[in-house]
Amino acid sequence: FANICGSLRKSPRNLFLYYLLADREDQNGRDVPSIELFDSRSSLGLSLSLNLDSNPGSCSGSNVNDERHMDGNSFGRRSSSSDIMNTSSLESRSVSPASIMHMDPFDERRIFDIMHINSFESRLVSSDSEAPIRLNAMYLLPSFINHSCTPNASRLFVGDAMFVFAGRGIRENEEITMEYTDTLLPLKKREEYLQYTGYGLWCQCERCMLERSVQEHLEECSEKFIDLYDKAFEEVREMVSMRAGSSFPACEELANVYEIVRKKTTGFENLTSVRKQWILGGYSSAFLGKWFTKGLSKDFDPPAEYVNSIAMELVEAMRETVPGMPHTLSFATLLGAIGSREEALLELSNEAFKMAMDECIRVYGRQRTNVVIELLQQSL
């Protein structure tokens, strides 16, 4: 933060452009300033071109100069990224002296707020024995990518480099979107995170609008989920860390919630299969809590109790809702591994492995076959 402030204090032009990152930007499509971003000669970071291939797993990448002082998660409230694709040098851009003279004064609090809202968080793992190191960085062009609860792109950090992958087929002129929070959650939980974690965002993506239209039918399930979620999370955490416990009441109750949601969703005859998957994807953790704690305590035996049509249906829903999620990759890979133990489940096992390999592309980009196999093994 001190380095960034020092650079901005010395350069009125840099400060002017930096303020434009947050000035009059709006997720809901109102007026935003037309600007270009800093290039590699700027002390604030390197530029990134987001000309993604339309195929899943295609990517563009960027890295930053200094990621030690940033805080927060990604946030880009741009209605369109088409006007910031040109990353010509800072010296050549047109910024009038009058504009700079009449801009707001140097304000450390405002600078920090912009960094907090627009930066990305990742974790660096240096070895199996060491705890992950939390890293935060500002990648300027990606910070303009808007949020969606059904995003079409995912991101991956390798050292200080950030890669943006197409998570699904992207049409020409379609806006690139990413998620700002865990979107494999029900509507009210997502709204809570987006409102109270610094974003102040009221999401109006297609999925949120859909879920609001059927919320009266799911209200009781939603409230139950919110009440049980943290308790179930603790049960899972204790099971993983201590490998102990035979009773998981919150996970059991959440599993019942998932079954109710599943039945209600099946009854929404006016919804397409994809929209039904969005609802199921949001309640995925309600299913996975019991599935995982019970399975881990019993070594996932018998396999048929864990590898079945309901579990496979959920993998598809998770992939359709938010492509490129590491825990979706882990779930699909684990289903494939468990199913391979029993001959009667080999067809489902092969299907799960195919979904896992496809999801691996969305998480890590296109890789050689031997690399994909190793990544699948690491996901378990």
Buried (B, 14 or more C-beta within 10 A) or exposed (E): BEEBBEBBEEBBBBBBBBBBBBBEBEBEEEEBBEBBBBBEEBBBBBBBEBEBBEEBBBBBBBBBBBBEBBBBBBBBBBBEBEBBEEBEEBEEBEBEEEEBEEBEEEEEEBBBBBBBBBBBBBEBEEEEEEEEEEBBBBBBBBBBBBBBBBBBBBBBBEEBBBBBBBBBEBEEEEBBBBBBBEBBBBBBBBBEBBEEBBBEBEBEBEBBEBBEEBBEEBEEBBEBBBEBBEBBBEBBEBBEEEEEEEEBEBBBBBBBBBBBBBEBBEEBEEBEEEBBBBBBBBBBBBBBBBBBBBBBBEEBEEBBBBBBEEBBBBBBBBBBBBBBBBBBBBBBBBBBBBBBBBEEBEEBBEBBBEBBBBBBBBBBBBBEEEEBBEBBEEBE
